């Protein structure tokens, strides 16, 4: 229905935006700030890098359960989300197995030097717009909450976005593991004193 409004009655969109609670725009501002920060080169540890994919996965799961959990689709949507997450992660790793050029890992400080990328911002926007669009659709057509095809399609979309984040994190972990192993190869063996 949202697509029909956009095509046939775009003037209704202004009313939808005006009736959106203020906290949604605050959340969007926070998510945009997180995405823009990814656009700039920076240094970060593994725990900090893991925060964004974990937060966006939680955001997607909360979106699924709040939209479809009451209709009894919670388990099936979670299963489709997980399968989509796994498939999207594997595909992203297959298409781009290595971290982007310019990415470095320092084993001494356990810090990554990361080049800027617009992809996290676009992925964050994709997840937010999915949640926002689903909320609008359900407000306009509450019966959609019980539509299995709709709920599974949304789970598939969320999982695909979350897989992009997971693949990015796994590439960095692989770089850190190889960087640490490379550093271990260059470390001279310890000399043991005879007892």
N, C-alpha and C positions, 0 to 999 in steps of 0.2 A: 504494500500500500504506500509506503514511503516513496518508492520509485515513481508510482503513479502521481503522487502529490508533486514531486520534483518536476515531472514532465508536464502534467496537465494543470496543476494549480500551484505554481511556485510561490504565489503570494501567501499561501498558508504556512510556508516555512518560517516566515517572520514570527507568526504566533507561536509556533513550536519553540523557536529559539527564546522568545520572551518568557514562555512558561517553564523554561528549564530552570531548575533550582540553582541558586548562586554557587553552592558548593561544587556543582559539576564544573563550572568554569574555573573555580579555584583548583580543582583536581587537574583540569586540562593545563592550567598554567604550570603546575608542578611537573607534570609529565613532559611538557614542552621544554622546561628548563633542563630536565634530565636528558632529553634527547639532544638539545642544543649543546650541552656539555660534552656529548659524545662526538660532536662535530669538530671539536678542537683537539689538537695533540695534547696528550697529558701522560702523567705517570700514575699508576695505581697498582695495588696489591691484588692478589687473587680473591680475597674476601670481598673487597669493594667491587671487583668486576662481577662477582657472582650475584651481587645484590639486585642489579637491574633485571636479569633474566628471572630470578626467583620472584621478585615483586610483580613482574608482568605475568608470570604464570599464575600467581595467586590472584591477581586482578581478573584474569580470564576465568579461573575456576569459580571465583565468587560470582562473576557475571553469569556463568552457566547455572550455578545452583540457585541464585536468586531468581533467574528467569524461568527455569524449568524444573527445579527441584520439587516444588509443590505439586506439579502435574505428574509426578512419578517417573520422570525421565532422568533423574539425577545420576543413577548408575550407568545408564546407557550413554548419556552425553559425556560423562567422565571417561568411559572406555573409548569412545570415538575420539575425544580430545587427546587421550594418551597415545592412541594409535597414530593419529595425525601428527602429533608432536614427534614421535619416533620416526615416522616416514619422512617428515619435513627435515628433521635433523640429518638423517642419513643422506637424503638427496642433496642438501646444502653442503655436507661434507664431501660428497662425491664430486659435486660441481666445483667446489673450491676447498681442496683439502688442507691448504696451508693458510696461516695467518697472513694478513695483508702485508705488502712490502712496507718496510719501515718499522715493523713491530719487533721489539727486542725484549728479552727477559734478562734481568740481572740477578744471577743466583745469590750473590752476596747480600743484596737488599730485599730479595724476593719481590721485586717490583717489575712491572711491565712498562715499557715505553710504547705508547699507542699512538698511531697516526689518527687523525680525525676521520670521521666517516658520517655520511648522512643516513646510512642504512638504519641505525638504531632509531633515529628520529622518525623515519618513515614507518618503521615497524611499530613503534609506540603509537603513532597516529592511527595506524591500521587497527590496532587493538582497541584504542579509545573509540574510534568511529564505529567499530563493530558493536561495542557495548552501547554506545549512544543510539545507534540505529535500531538495535534490538529493543531497547527501552521504548523508543518512539513507536515501533511496530506493535509492541505489546500494549502500549497505552491506547493505540488506535484500534487494535484488534486483540483483545485479551484472550480469545480462543486459541490464538497461535501458541500460547504456552503449552497447550496440550497436543500440538501438531508435532509428531515424531520426526517427520522429514525436515521441518524447519529447525527443530532443536538440534538434530544431528548435523545439519548443514552449518549451523552456527558453531558447534563444537569442532567441526572439521576446519573451519576458518580460524578459530582461536588457536587450535593446535598447530596449524601451519605457521602462523606468526610466531608462536612460542618456540617452534623448532628452529627458526632463524636465529633467535637469541641463544638457544642451547648449542647450536653448531658453532657460533662465534666463541662461546665460552670453552667448548671442547677443543677448538683450534688453539686457543691460548694455553690451555692445560697441556696440550701436546707439545707446544713450543717450550713451555717451562720444563717439562719432563726431559725433552731432548737437550735443552740448554743445560740442565743440571747434570745430565749424564755426560754431556760433552765436557763440562767443567770437571767432572770426576775423572775423566780420562786424562786430563792434563795435570791432575794433582799427583805429585810424586808419592810413591808408596811410603807408608810409615816404617821407620826403622825401629826394630825391637831390640832392646838390650838383652844380652844373655843373662839368665838368672843365676 
